């Protein structure tokens, strides 16, 4: 009887991952990763919005998505739906698990720390803990996608793991990372910062919030003009209205400390990322897309970043997306156009 019990227990342990996957809802749903320790004594609960392809039973084709500056997980919905409807770049995608960084969506504010004091490093801690937590709940992404600041956070995550003697591939079995018009680390050119434009936006929207502390809070009315305009200041045809920005929950205040770290303003330096952290020997393929009409990060800057991260001077997995609609938030305003444009280079 003991042998039968032991055999049954071992078999159950082998089938737990599959059982968890089968138990996942076949519709969009929310997940919570609780009690994430960002620093000693500082904890948050992290909310993950899971967009599900109802026509494709979910096995391993799961993406984990990290939003950009002043954005939320909801900004991934249009791209997720486009991937589910018709993915011209590769195999069927069954779900997109989109994190809400601390204090956004249903993610809680940190305990024993003002929201304004959160750093990019805290966001990286939240991302890595969320990947761990999702794995325990039967969700195992094989591809990471980061937009804008989210792209920098994924670079920082890989750097932290490498410094600890591991990597995204070894720790989480991440095969691919896709950066969409990524923010750069220190040492990579960034004209939007160096011209003073970034500082102007920070100063313009710096707010002292009674609950959050000092934050960069972009009003819904200004959100489309910052993230959906081209180099001639024309608004993309698919840009949301300010009312839609509000009703769809796209916008969120950004902690001042994380913002200062992003741009390297005192007392912080811009994050540093070693060269070739996504070289082939690291096991995770890096793909990047950069947009002709992006006012925040130029194609030349993202090309420099790609070469730095991969050592691939032939830029084999870098796609420059051209055209009048190629604004910073193209993944939201024209996701079908984005997927069609990168189909020959990037495998979503």
C-alpha positions as CSV (number, residue, x, y, z in Angstrom):
1,X,0.0,0.0,0.0
2,X,2.9,2.3,0.8
3,X,4.4,1.6,-2.6
4,X,1.1,2.4,-4.3
5,X,0.8,5.7,-2.4
6,X,4.4,6.7,-3.2
7,X,3.9,5.9,-6.9
8,X,0.7,7.8,-7.0
9,X,2.3,10.8,-5.3
10,X,5.3,10.9,-7.7
11,X,3.0,10.6,-10.7
12,X,0.9,13.5,-9.3
13,X,4.0,15.6,-9.0
14,X,5.0,15.0,-12.6
15,X,1.5,16.0,-13.8
16,X,1.0,19.1,-11.6
17,X,2.4,21.6,-14.3
18,X,0.0,20.1,-16.9
19,X,-2.9,20.1,-14.5
20,X,-2.3,23.7,-13.5
21,X,-2.2,24.7,-17.2
22,X,-5.5,22.9,-17.8
23,X,-7.0,24.6,-14.8
24,X,-6.3,28.1,-16.1
25,X,-9.3,30.0,-17.3
26,X,-9.9,30.1,-21.1
27,X,-10.8,33.7,-21.0
28,X,-9.0,36.9,-20.0
29,X,-8.3,36.9,-16.3
30,X,-6.2,38.3,-13.5
31,X,-3.5,36.8,-11.4
32,X,-1.8,38.0,-8.2
33,X,1.7,37.4,-7.0
34,X,1.5,38.2,-3.4
35,X,4.1,39.3,-0.8
36,X,6.9,40.2,-3.3
37,X,9.8,41.6,-1.3
38,X,11.3,44.6,-3.1
39,X,13.7,45.5,-0.3
40,X,14.0,44.3,3.3
41,X,10.7,45.2,4.9
42,X,9.2,46.6,1.6
43,X,6.6,44.3,0.0
44,X,4.0,44.6,-2.8
45,X,1.4,42.4,-4.4
46,X,1.8,42.2,-8.1
47,X,-1.1,42.1,-10.5
48,X,-0.8,40.3,-13.9
49,X,-3.4,40.8,-16.5
50,X,-3.6,37.7,-18.6
51,X,-5.0,38.0,-22.2
52,X,-6.1,34.6,-23.5
53,X,-6.5,33.4,-27.1
54,X,-9.8,31.6,-26.7
55,X,-9.3,29.7,-30.0
56,X,-6.0,28.2,-29.0
57,X,-5.6,25.8,-26.0
58,X,-2.6,27.1,-24.1
59,X,0.5,24.9,-23.9
60,X,3.8,26.7,-24.0
61,X,3.3,29.7,-26.3
62,X,3.0,32.3,-23.6
63,X,4.4,35.8,-23.6
64,X,5.3,37.9,-20.6
65,X,5.0,41.6,-21.3
66,X,6.5,44.6,-19.5
67,X,4.9,48.0,-20.1
68,X,6.7,51.3,-20.5
69,X,7.0,54.6,-18.7
70,X,3.6,56.0,-17.4
71,X,1.9,52.9,-18.9
72,X,0.0,49.9,-17.5
73,X,-0.6,46.3,-18.5
74,X,-3.8,47.3,-20.3
75,X,-1.7,48.9,-23.1
76,X,-0.8,45.4,-24.2
77,X,-4.4,44.4,-25.1
78,X,-4.4,45.6,-28.7
79,X,-1.2,43.8,-29.6
80,X,-2.4,40.6,-27.8
81,X,-5.6,40.6,-29.7
82,X,-3.8,41.2,-33.0
83,X,-1.5,38.3,-32.2
84,X,-4.5,36.0,-31.5
85,X,-6.4,37.1,-34.6
86,X,-3.6,36.6,-37.1
87,X,0.0,36.3,-36.2
88,X,2.0,36.6,-39.4
89,X,5.4,36.3,-37.6
90,X,5.3,32.7,-36.4
91,X,3.4,30.1,-34.4
92,X,0.1,30.7,-32.6
93,X,0.3,32.7,-29.4
94,X,-2.0,31.3,-26.7
95,X,-1.8,34.1,-24.0
96,X,0.0,37.2,-23.0
97,X,0.7,37.7,-19.3
98,X,1.2,41.5,-18.8
99,X,2.6,42.7,-15.5
100,X,1.4,45.8,-13.8
101,X,4.5,47.2,-12.1
102,X,4.0,48.2,-8.4
103,X,1.2,50.7,-7.8
104,X,-0.5,50.3,-11.2
105,X,-3.6,48.4,-12.0
106,X,-4.3,46.1,-9.1
107,X,-0.7,46.0,-8.0
108,X,-0.4,47.4,-4.5
109,X,1.6,50.3,-3.3
110,X,4.8,49.3,-1.4
111,X,4.7,48.8,2.4
112,X,7.0,51.0,4.5
113,X,8.1,53.1,1.5
114,X,6.7,55.9,-0.5
115,X,5.6,55.1,-4.0
116,X,7.8,58.1,-5.2
117,X,10.9,56.3,-3.8
118,X,10.6,53.2,-6.0
119,X,13.5,52.7,-8.3
120,X,14.0,50.9,-11.6
121,X,15.8,48.3,-9.6
122,X,12.6,47.7,-7.6
123,X,10.7,47.1,-10.8
124,X,13.3,44.6,-11.9
125,X,12.9,42.8,-8.6
126,X,9.1,42.7,-9.1
127,X,9.6,41.3,-12.6
128,X,11.9,38.5,-11.6
129,X,9.6,37.6,-8.6
130,X,6.6,37.6,-10.9
131,X,8.2,35.2,-13.3
132,X,8.9,32.9,-10.3
133,X,5.4,33.3,-9.0
134,X,3.8,32.6,-12.4
135,X,5.9,29.5,-12.7
136,X,4.6,28.2,-9.4
137,X,1.0,28.8,-10.7
138,X,1.7,26.8,-13.9
139,X,2.4,29.8,-16.3
140,X,5.8,29.5,-17.9
141,X,6.5,32.2,-20.5
142,X,9.1,31.4,-23.1
143,X,9.2,34.9,-24.6
144,X,9.6,38.3,-22.9
145,X,8.4,41.5,-24.6
146,X,9.3,44.9,-23.3
147,X,8.2,48.3,-24.6
148,X,10.2,51.5,-24.0
149,X,11.2,51.6,-20.3
150,X,10.0,48.0,-20.1
151,X,12.8,47.1,-22.6
152,X,15.4,48.6,-20.3
153,X,14.0,46.7,-17.3
154,X,14.4,43.5,-19.2
155,X,18.0,44.4,-20.0
156,X,18.5,45.1,-16.3
157,X,16.9,41.8,-15.3
158,X,19.3,39.9,-17.6
159,X,22.2,41.9,-16.2
160,X,21.2,41.1,-12.6
161,X,20.9,37.4,-13.3
162,X,24.3,37.3,-15.1
163,X,25.9,39.0,-12.2
164,X,24.4,36.2,-10.0
165,X,25.9,33.5,-12.2
166,X,22.8,32.7,-14.2
167,X,20.6,34.1,-17.0
168,X,17.1,34.4,-18.2
169,X,17.5,31.2,-20.1
170,X,19.0,29.2,-17.2
171,X,16.7,30.6,-14.5
172,X,13.4,30.8,-16.4
173,X,14.0,29.0,-19.7
174,X,13.4,32.2,-21.7
175,X,14.1,31.5,-25.3
176,X,13.4,34.9,-26.8
177,X,13.3,38.5,-25.7
178,X,11.7,41.2,-27.9
179,X,12.3,44.9,-27.3
180,X,10.0,47.4,-28.9
181,X,11.6,50.8,-29.2
182,X,13.6,50.3,-26.1
183,X,15.0,52.9,-23.6
184,X,18.8,52.7,-23.5
185,X,21.2,52.2,-20.6
186,X,24.1,54.4,-19.9
187,X,26.6,54.7,-22.7
188,X,24.1,54.6,-25.5
189,X,23.2,57.8,-27.3
190,X,19.8,59.3,-26.4
191,X,19.0,62.6,-28.1
192,X,15.6,63.0,-26.4
193,X,17.5,63.2,-23.1
194,X,20.5,65.0,-24.2
195,X,18.5,67.7,-26.0
196,X,16.6,68.5,-22.7
197,X,13.2,67.3,-24.0
198,X,13.0,64.6,-21.4
199,X,13.7,67.1,-18.6
200,X,11.0,69.4,-19.9
201,X,8.4,66.7,-19.7
202,X,9.5,65.7,-16.2
203,X,9.3,69.3,-14.9
204,X,6.0,69.9,-16.7
205,X,4.2,67.0,-15.1
206,X,6.0,66.7,-11.7
207,X,3.3,66.4,-9.1
208,X,3.2,66.1,-5.3
209,X,0.5,63.6,-4.8
210,X,-0.9,63.2,-1.2
211,X,-1.0,59.4,-1.4
212,X,2.0,58.7,-3.7
213,X,4.5,61.4,-3.0
214,X,6.4,63.1,-5.9
215,X,5.4,61.5,-9.2
216,X,5.5,62.3,-12.9
217,X,1.8,62.3,-13.7
218,X,1.0,62.9,-17.3
219,X,-2.7,63.9,-17.7
220,X,-4.9,61.8,-20.0
221,X,-5.3,64.9,-22.2
222,X,-1.5,65.0,-22.8
223,X,-0.9,61.3,-23.1
224,X,-1.7,60.9,-26.9
225,X,0.4,63.9,-27.8
226,X,3.5,62.5,-26.0
227,X,3.3,58.8,-27.1
228,X,1.4,58.9,-30.4
229,X,2.8,61.8,-32.4
230,X,5.3,61.6,-35.3
231,X,8.4,63.7,-35.9
232,X,6.3,66.5,-37.4
233,X,3.9,66.4,-34.4
234,X,1.1,64.7,-36.3
235,X,-1.1,62.4,-34.3
236,X,-1.2,58.8,-35.4
237,X,-4.6,57.8,-36.9
238,X,-5.0,55.0,-34.4
239,X,-4.2,57.0,-31.4
240,X,-6.7,56.8,-28.5
241,X,-8.5,59.9,-27.4
242,X,-7.9,61.3,-23.9
243,X,-11.3,59.8,-22.9
244,X,-10.2,56.4,-24.2
245,X,-6.9,56.7,-22.4
246,X,-8.9,57.1,-19.2
247,X,-11.6,54.6,-19.7
248,X,-9.2,51.9,-20.9
249,X,-6.8,52.5,-18.0
250,X,-3.7,53.1,-20.1
251,X,-2.1,55.8,-18.0
252,X,-0.3,55.7,-14.6
253,X,1.9,58.1,-12.5
254,X,5.6,57.3,-12.6
255,X,7.6,57.3,-9.4
256,X,10.0,60.3,-9.3
257,X,13.0,58.3,-8.1
258,X,12.6,55.7,-11.0
259,X,12.2,58.6,-13.4
260,X,15.4,60.3,-12.2
261,X,17.3,57.0,-12.5
262,X,16.0,56.5,-16.1
263,X,17.4,59.8,-17.2
264,X,20.4,59.9,-14.9
265,X,19.5,62.9,-12.8
266,X,21.0,63.4,-9.4
267,X,21.3,61.6,-7.2
268,X,21.1,58.7,-9.7
269,X,23.1,57.5,-12.6
270,X,21.5,55.8,-15.6
271,X,21.5,52.0,-15.3
272,X,24.6,50.3,-16.8
273,X,24.3,47.1,-18.9
274,X,27.3,45.1,-20.0
275,X,28.0,44.5,-23.7
276,X,26.8,41.2,-25.2
277,X,24.4,40.2,-22.4
278,X,22.2,38.8,-25.2
279,X,25.0,37.2,-27.1
280,X,24.2,33.6,-28.4
281,X,26.1,31.9,-25.6
282,X,23.5,33.4,-23.1
283,X,20.8,31.3,-24.6
284,X,18.1,33.9,-25.1
285,X,17.7,35.3,-28.6
286,X,17.2,39.1,-28.7
287,X,14.9,40.7,-31.3
288,X,14.4,44.5,-31.5
289,X,12.0,46.7,-33.4
290,X,12.5,50.5,-33.8
291,X,10.3,53.0,-35.4
292,X,11.0,55.7,-38.0
293,X,8.6,58.2,-36.5
294,X,9.4,57.6,-32.8
295,X,10.1,61.0,-31.1
296,X,11.6,59.3,-28.0
297,X,14.2,56.8,-29.4
298,X,15.5,57.0,-32.9
299,X,16.3,54.0,-35.1
300,X,20.0,54.9,-35.0
301,X,20.0,54.9,-31.2
302,X,18.2,51.5,-31.1
303,X,20.6,50.1,-33.6
304,X,23.5,51.1,-31.4
305,X,21.7,49.4,-28.5
306,X,21.1,46.2,-30.4
307,X,24.8,45.9,-31.4
308,X,25.8,46.6,-27.8
309,X,23.5,43.9,-26.4
310,X,24.2,41.2,-28.9
311,X,27.5,41.9,-30.6
312,X,25.7,41.3,-33.9
313,X,27.0,44.0,-36.2
314,X,25.0,42.7,-39.1
315,X,21.8,43.5,-37.1
316,X,20.1,40.3,-38.2
317,X,17.3,40.5,-35.6
318,X,16.8,44.3,-35.7
319,X,13.8,45.6,-37.7
320,X,13.4,49.3,-38.5
321,X,9.7,49.9,-39.1
322,X,9.1,52.7,-41.6
323,X,6.0,54.7,-42.4
324,X,3.8,57.5,-41.2
325,X,2.1,55.5,-38.4
326,X,5.3,54.3,-36.8
327,X,5.0,56.3,-33.5
328,X,6.3,55.4,-30.1
329,X,3.2,53.5,-29.1
330,X,2.6,51.7,-32.4
331,X,2.0,48.4,-30.6
332,X,-1.2,50.1,-29.3
333,X,-2.2,52.3,-32.2
334,X,-1.4,50.0,-35.1
335,X,-0.6,46.5,-33.9
336,X,-1.5,44.8,-37.1
337,X,0.8,47.1,-39.0
338,X,3.6,46.4,-36.6
339,X,3.2,42.7,-36.9
340,X,3.1,42.8,-40.7
341,X,6.2,45.0,-40.8
342,X,8.4,42.8,-38.5
343,X,7.2,39.4,-39.9
344,X,10.4,38.8,-41.8
345,X,12.7,39.5,-38.8
346,X,10.9,39.0,-35.5
347,X,9.1,35.9,-34.4
348,X,6.3,36.8,-32.0
